Amino acid sequence: MISTGKTPDYIRHVYSLSNELKSYSIYQISTVEKDNNLLTEILRIEKFQGKSNATNINEYLRLRTTTNWQKCQMITGLRPTKKERLFYGDWLKSDKLNTPKKTLLIFIFSKDCQSLIIDVYRGFYPNHNVILQNILNTYETHL
């Protein structure tokens, strides 16, 4: 796919910090566009503990899918970008036909880390680094 210059649609999720410890931060949803929550009401950003083959990440996103955080679904590492407080990741999720499909996630932390925006590009992940960089370049991090 060659870039057409059009940025794919995404659903914006806004979270507020509700609890912070040394090894993780818990965020509670504040708002979600189009009343279409694709994530969970509560999520956790935690220190990456090397439990996967991922590289170049320091933190990981975990959704609150059970009552025990250790058994909750780990979604993606937060990959750093050239912009401060802007990260991206991928979410491998099966569609209705049970075909695995990657979804792009963009993370924007406020300066004080009291809020977190996650844009979910449902069913879309750029197949070329130039396209990914073009999308990342559209983001401002002066929140």
Buried (B, 14 or more C-beta within 10 A) or exposed (E): EEEEEEEBEBBBBBBEBEEEEEEBBBBEBEEBBEEEBBBBEBBBBBEBEEEEEEEEBEBBBBBBBEEEBEEBEBBBBBBBBEBEBBBBBBBEBEEEEEEEBBBBBBBBBBEEEBBBBBBBBBEBBBEEEEBBEBBBEEBEEEE
